[in-house]
Amino acid sequence: MSAPETHRVLVVDDTPAIHDDFRKVFQPADEAIDVLNGEAAALFGPEAGRTAEPTLEFLIDSAQQGREGAELVRKSVDEGRPYALAFVDMRMPPGWDGLETVQQLWRIDPRLQVVICTAHSDHSWQKIHEVLGPTDSLIILKKPFDHIEARQLAHALVRKWTLSRANESRVLELDSLVQERTRELHQAELRFTRAFEANPHAQTLIALDRFEVLATNAAFNRQFNLTAEELKGASPETLGRGMDPQRWMKLREALLAGREVDDHPVVFEPHPGVRRDLRCSARAVMIGDRLCSVWLLRDVTEQLRLEQQLRQAQKMDAVGQLAAGIAHDFNNLLAVINTYVGVMLSRKSYDPADSADLLQVRAAADRAAALTRQLLLFSRRQAAILEPAEVGAALEELRHMLARVLPERVALDWTVEPGLPRVLIDATNLEQAVMNLVINARDAIADQGRVAVSIAATDIGAEATQRHQKAREGRFVVISVQDTGQGMSADVLAHIFEPFFTTKEPGKGTGLGLSTVYGIADQHGGWVEVASTPGLGTTFQIYLPAEE
């Protein structure tokens, strides 16, 4: 058997004898209980008299007026020991009657269960309903009442009160759990949103059941230049401006089929002449009961450009090694040719008519030797003597020579920034490089034009290092040669530094001029950059590291 539960009961009645009656009902002696059980058996049958040990006990407090009862209820609430049940007499002159007393008690403790005790029809049920309102915490008990009936009412109402409090406690506990879970979900959503927004790559969330953009991050909006209003009505055609909408749909079909999309190549052309290479990855995800997809687009344009530069550099290194080997062997052959020509010319017995032919052979051998020297410069096998010098001063003599080399139709601008830092250079080789660039510029100008040579200092930062595979941070002296010639296409630019590659007519160029410039710049620890647009001219820049 469980231990009895004790509950507080308040009796509000202006008749002291009534209070004694309630105490007898709720706190009876053992013999009184036996009498009650016997009476119950007589009225309701033998089973009604077989009572188990009571599981509820009642602590009775009394008040003779409504105001006194209200003070007891207020005190019980303040102490945290509220009354479960109140028996309230309908007539309590002077002061509050039963209805007003119940109103005041419920203002203090709305959970209080109430039994109105009345011997007369003071108020109709409709009147009570109008005054107290709809409630399931009120029962009317007619006087004189049966003791067993009163106890049954008390047990039922107290158990209802107990269950109601337990339910309220459970509801509060569940509400607390719901709030905690809601906070956790909110924090998780906030973390996801922050990570989604902070991603430097373009990212978007798209429904798969029908094309609907649910979210995009800032990087996506910047890359595709879309506003919030445009995103609301976005379609496959408008979401990826400059992209093939059919490709979007094929990728969507792959996700719907349960496949994953990884680094799918996509070309993005937002404007004519502007091309960006993207890599698209996507995953299907369930959001609620809706199938959606997360898309991530990486701009790999710069990465592909650097990879192309690296491949070009590796190709140039390989060509350089080949050129060095050829030049070395060729030099040996030229040395033999020149030796035999010299021997033949020194003999008195040879036919003088052959002298002119032998001299032509020697001249051809000398020209071939000059070509091998350029090959060795390109392959960095030609020894260079680097000494500290101010580039503008070192090239001053070249300036006067170039003025004689260029025809009158081509003007020469020469600009040297004052106070240039010193650079370790081989003056002869550097003159050769600038000479080659100016000669190429002259040949690119069909009619009137201008060649501008400028020498200036510059600082290369982290961002500028992305322009060229060999670029690095630091201070450099830049020699720029700019012309107003016909310019070059992208296909030509991809090959201009390769040995023997030339766009000139046969017999008008060896194809070693720019490859020699490339080798000399590399020999000095620098590099060459070129920018050209067909019809708008070309600019070459030789970067030389300043002396620390």
Secondary structure, DSSP 8 states (H G I E B T S, - for coil): ----EEEEEEEE-S-HHHHHHHHHHHS--HHHHHHHHHHHHHHH-GGGG-----SEEEEEEEESSHHHHHHHHHHHHHHT---SEEEEES--SSS--HHHHHHHHHHH-TT-EEEEEESS--S-HHHHHHHH-S-SSEEEEESS--HHHHHHHHHHHHHHHHHHHHHHHHHHHHHHHHHHHHHHHHHHHHHHHHHHHH-SSEEEEEETTTTEEEEE-HHHHHHHT--HHHHHT--HHHHTTTS-HHHHHHHHHHHHTT--EEEEEEEE-SSTT--EEEEEEEEEEEETTEEEEEEEEEE-HHHHHHHHHHHHHHHHHHHHHHHHHHHHHHHHHHHHHHHHHHHHHH-SSS-GGGHHHHHHHHHHHHHHHHHHHHHHHHTT-S----EEE-HHHHTHHHHHHHHHHS-TTEEEEEEE-TT---EEE-HHHHHHHHHHHHHHHHHH--SSEEEEEEEEEEEE-TTGGGG-TT--SEEEEEEEEEE-S----HHHHTTTTSTT---S-TTS--S-HHHHHHHHHHHTT-EEEEEEETTTEEEEEEEEEB--
